[in-house]
Amino acid sequence: RAKTNTSLSGLWTEDLLTVAQSQLGYTQSEKNFELDADDGVTVRHYTRYGEWYGNPYGEWDVMFLSYCLNYAGIPQSAIPQRAGVLALRSDLRGAGYLMDPQSIPAAQQDAITLCDEGLPEEESFADADADDLGFADSASSFCSIQPGDIVFYNTMVTETVAVDDTPAVVEDDSPDADIALLSLDPVETEPQTEQRTVTYETVGIVSDVDEDAGTLSVISGNVDGKVDSVQVNISQLTGLISLAAVQEKEGFRAEEAPV
């Protein structure tokens, strides 16, 4: 993979993590930006991930994941390459690959194990079999979070927004006021911006699991403008893709497909 200087093993979890790690430290362009087309105030910076996707100034956290999926050689028939969380969620849930951690008992969350919300309510995680989960492997191996898995989680991010820098106008009806205004020389000013912190759902690629602390190390795009590794608590998770299970399932589908 020339653009990422990585070699692929054929194991999706390993390859996705390898590609993501090769991007650590990348920073969006601070000089090349434009205002968001929808709200007109949020500053959107140029990134290589947006350029690759076809939306150079778009929100790039999910496009970063798509970029990594592409260069890891993971087919879109398994994990689609999308630009936004909602679209990705919809596709993955439709395929049956998106697991919901909100349905897991607290004790299982502490052990960093997640299972599909589709399990019957009366059936425990320990009793689940492969048919319930829709995969050929065991419930325990399917539900354990591993490096290379994809997680959805809630986080806080700092955004740059443009602010109105037009000076306030003081009403003055006196004759001298018009003369004073005409005598003022025009002054060119740089666009004024400010920072704001917002909470939103994003995605990332697991690089490490600390079962004792109940935390994950996750590589994500647009972590305050760069690709970085962040610590994510199990309580922040909103979804999980067990990539090894997806690869196994896709392999079974390929074997069963008519020739």
C-alpha positions as CSV (number, residue, x, y, z in Angstrom):
1,R,0.0,0.0,0.0
2,A,2.1,2.8,-1.4
3,K,0.2,5.7,0.2
4,T,0.5,4.3,3.7
5,N,3.9,2.5,3.5
6,T,2.4,-0.6,5.0
7,S,2.3,-4.3,4.2
8,L,-0.8,-6.3,4.6
9,S,-1.2,-9.7,6.2
10,G,-4.7,-10.6,5.1
11,L,-6.0,-10.4,8.7
12,W,-8.4,-7.5,8.7
13,T,-7.9,-6.5,12.4
14,E,-4.1,-6.5,12.0
15,D,-4.1,-4.7,8.7
16,L,-6.7,-2.0,9.8
17,L,-4.6,-1.3,12.9
18,T,-1.4,-1.2,11.0
19,V,-2.8,1.4,8.5
20,A,-4.3,3.5,11.3
21,Q,-1.0,3.5,13.2
22,S,0.8,4.7,10.1
23,Q,-1.4,7.8,10.1
24,L,-0.7,8.8,13.7
25,G,0.3,12.5,14.0
26,Y,-1.2,13.7,10.8
27,T,-2.7,17.2,11.3
28,Q,-5.3,19.0,9.2
29,S,-4.2,22.1,7.3
30,E,-4.7,25.2,9.4
31,K,-4.2,27.6,6.5
32,N,-6.4,25.8,4.0
33,F,-10.0,25.9,5.2
34,E,-13.6,27.1,4.5
35,L,-16.8,27.6,6.4
36,D,-19.2,24.8,6.8
37,A,-21.9,24.9,4.1
38,D,-24.7,24.1,6.5
39,D,-24.2,26.4,9.4
40,G,-21.9,29.0,7.8
41,V,-19.7,29.5,10.9
42,T,-17.9,26.2,11.7
43,V,-14.4,26.2,10.1
44,R,-13.7,23.1,8.1
45,H,-10.0,22.3,7.4
46,Y,-8.5,20.6,4.4
47,T,-7.4,17.0,5.0
48,R,-5.9,14.2,2.9
49,Y,-8.8,12.0,4.0
50,G,-11.4,14.4,2.8
51,E,-9.5,14.8,-0.5
52,W,-9.3,11.1,-1.0
53,Y,-13.1,10.7,-0.2
54,G,-14.1,13.6,-2.5
55,N,-15.0,16.1,0.2
56,P,-11.7,17.9,1.0
57,Y,-13.3,20.2,3.7
58,G,-15.8,17.8,5.2
59,E,-15.9,16.5,8.8
60,W,-13.2,13.8,8.6
61,D,-13.4,11.5,11.6
62,V,-15.4,8.9,9.7
63,M,-13.6,9.6,6.4
64,F,-10.4,8.8,8.3
65,L,-11.8,5.4,9.1
66,S,-13.0,4.9,5.5
67,Y,-9.5,5.8,4.3
68,C,-8.0,3.1,6.6
69,L,-10.5,0.5,5.6
70,N,-9.6,1.2,1.9
71,Y,-5.9,0.9,2.4
72,A,-6.3,-2.2,4.7
73,G,-8.0,-3.9,1.8
74,I,-11.3,-4.5,3.6
75,P,-14.1,-4.8,1.0
76,Q,-17.0,-2.4,1.1
77,S,-19.3,-5.4,0.9
78,A,-18.3,-6.1,4.5
79,I,-17.6,-2.7,6.0
80,P,-18.8,0.2,3.8
81,Q,-16.7,3.4,3.4
82,R,-18.9,6.3,4.6
83,A,-18.4,10.0,5.5
84,G,-20.7,10.2,8.5
85,V,-21.6,8.2,11.6
86,L,-25.3,7.9,10.8
87,A,-24.8,6.5,7.4
88,L,-22.2,4.0,8.7
89,R,-24.5,3.0,11.5
90,S,-27.4,2.4,9.2
91,D,-25.3,0.2,6.8
92,L,-23.7,-1.8,9.6
93,R,-26.9,-2.4,11.4
94,G,-28.6,-3.5,8.2
95,A,-25.8,-6.1,7.7
96,G,-26.1,-7.3,11.3
97,Y,-22.6,-6.3,12.2
98,L,-23.2,-3.5,14.7
99,M,-23.4,-4.5,18.3
100,D,-24.9,-2.3,21.0
101,P,-23.1,-2.1,24.3
102,Q,-26.1,-0.6,26.1
103,S,-27.6,-4.1,26.4
104,I,-24.7,-5.5,28.3
105,P,-24.9,-6.1,32.1
106,A,-22.5,-3.9,34.1
107,A,-20.3,-6.9,35.2
108,Q,-19.7,-7.9,31.6
109,Q,-18.9,-4.3,30.6
110,D,-16.3,-4.3,33.4
111,A,-14.7,-7.3,31.8
112,I,-14.6,-5.5,28.4
113,T,-17.1,-7.9,26.8
114,L,-19.9,-6.8,24.6
115,C,-22.7,-8.7,22.9
116,D,-25.4,-8.1,20.3
117,E,-28.5,-6.3,21.5
118,G,-30.5,-8.8,19.3
119,L,-30.1,-11.6,21.9
120,P,-33.4,-12.7,23.5
121,E,-34.1,-10.8,26.7
122,E,-34.5,-14.0,28.7
123,E,-31.2,-15.4,27.5
124,S,-27.9,-14.5,29.2
125,F,-24.7,-13.7,27.5
126,A,-23.1,-16.9,28.8
127,D,-26.0,-19.0,27.3
128,A,-25.9,-17.4,23.9
129,D,-24.8,-19.7,21.0
130,A,-23.5,-18.9,17.6
131,D,-26.9,-19.1,15.9
132,D,-28.1,-16.3,18.2
133,L,-25.2,-14.1,17.2
134,G,-25.4,-14.9,13.5
135,F,-21.8,-16.1,13.4
136,A,-20.1,-19.4,13.3
137,D,-17.7,-18.7,16.1
138,S,-18.4,-18.8,19.8
139,A,-20.3,-16.0,21.7
140,S,-17.3,-15.2,23.9
141,S,-14.8,-14.8,21.0
142,F,-17.3,-12.8,19.0
143,C,-18.0,-10.4,21.9
144,S,-14.5,-9.7,23.2
145,I,-13.0,-6.4,22.2
146,Q,-9.7,-6.8,20.4
147,P,-7.1,-4.5,18.8
148,G,-8.2,-3.8,15.3
149,D,-11.9,-3.7,16.1
150,I,-14.0,-0.6,15.3
151,V,-15.8,1.2,18.0
152,F,-18.4,4.0,18.1
153,Y,-18.1,6.2,21.2
154,N,-19.2,9.6,22.6
155,T,-16.5,12.2,23.0
156,M,-15.9,15.9,23.3
157,V,-14.2,17.9,20.6
158,T,-13.0,21.4,20.2
159,E,-14.3,23.2,17.0
160,T,-13.2,26.5,15.5
161,V,-16.1,28.8,14.5
162,A,-16.1,32.2,12.8
163,V,-17.5,35.1,14.8
164,D,-19.0,38.4,13.6
165,D,-16.2,41.0,13.8
166,T,-18.3,43.9,12.5
167,P,-17.9,46.8,14.9
168,A,-21.0,47.9,16.7
169,V,-22.6,51.0,15.3
170,V,-23.6,53.8,17.7
171,E,-26.5,55.8,16.5
172,D,-25.7,59.5,16.1
173,D,-28.0,61.9,14.2
174,S,-25.8,64.9,14.5
175,P,-24.4,66.6,11.3
176,D,-20.8,66.0,12.5
177,A,-21.4,62.2,12.6
178,D,-21.6,61.8,8.8
179,I,-18.5,63.8,8.3
180,A,-16.6,61.7,10.8
181,L,-17.7,58.5,9.1
182,L,-16.6,59.7,5.7
183,S,-13.2,60.7,7.0
184,L,-12.4,57.2,8.4
185,D,-10.0,55.1,6.3
186,P,-11.1,51.5,5.6
187,V,-9.3,48.9,7.7
188,E,-8.8,45.4,6.6
189,T,-9.1,42.8,9.3
190,E,-8.5,39.0,9.5
191,P,-11.5,36.8,10.0
192,Q,-12.2,36.4,13.7
193,T,-12.6,32.9,15.2
194,E,-13.3,31.3,18.5
195,Q,-13.2,27.8,20.0
196,R,-16.2,25.9,21.2
197,T,-16.5,22.4,22.7
198,V,-19.2,20.0,21.5
199,T,-20.1,16.4,22.4
200,Y,-20.8,14.0,19.6
201,E,-20.6,10.4,18.5
202,T,-17.5,9.4,16.6
203,V,-15.6,6.2,15.5
204,G,-12.1,4.8,16.1
205,I,-9.9,1.7,15.8
206,V,-8.9,-0.1,18.9
207,S,-5.2,-0.4,19.5
208,D,-5.1,-1.7,23.0
209,V,-7.4,-3.0,25.7
210,D,-6.8,-2.5,29.5
211,E,-9.3,-4.9,31.1
212,D,-8.3,-3.9,34.6
213,A,-9.0,-0.2,34.0
214,G,-12.0,-0.8,31.8
215,T,-10.5,1.4,29.1
216,L,-9.5,1.2,25.4
217,S,-6.8,2.9,23.5
218,V,-8.4,4.1,20.3
219,I,-7.0,5.7,17.1
220,S,-9.3,8.3,15.8
221,G,-9.4,11.0,13.2
222,N,-10.0,14.7,14.0
223,V,-8.9,14.5,17.7
224,D,-8.6,18.3,18.0
225,G,-7.5,18.5,14.4
226,K,-5.2,15.5,14.1
227,V,-5.0,11.7,14.1
228,D,-4.3,10.6,17.6
229,S,-4.7,7.8,20.1
230,V,-7.2,8.5,22.9
231,Q,-8.3,6.7,26.0
232,V,-11.9,5.6,25.9
233,N,-13.8,4.3,28.9
234,I,-16.1,1.4,28.4
235,S,-19.0,3.6,29.4
236,Q,-18.4,5.9,26.4
237,L,-19.0,3.1,23.9
238,T,-22.1,3.3,21.8
239,G,-21.3,0.5,19.3
240,L,-18.8,-2.2,18.3
241,I,-17.7,-3.9,15.2
242,S,-15.9,-7.2,15.9
243,L,-13.8,-7.2,12.7
244,A,-12.4,-10.7,13.1
245,A,-16.0,-12.0,13.3
246,V,-17.0,-10.0,10.3
247,Q,-14.1,-11.4,8.3
248,E,-15.0,-14.9,9.3
249,K,-18.7,-14.4,8.4
250,E,-17.7,-12.9,5.1
251,G,-15.5,-15.9,4.4
252,F,-18.4,-18.2,5.1
253,R,-20.6,-16.2,2.7
254,A,-18.0,-16.4,0.0
255,E,-17.7,-20.2,0.4
256,E,-21.4,-20.6,0.3
257,A,-21.9,-18.4,-2.7
258,P,-22.9,-20.3,-5.9
259,V,-20.1,-20.6,-8.4
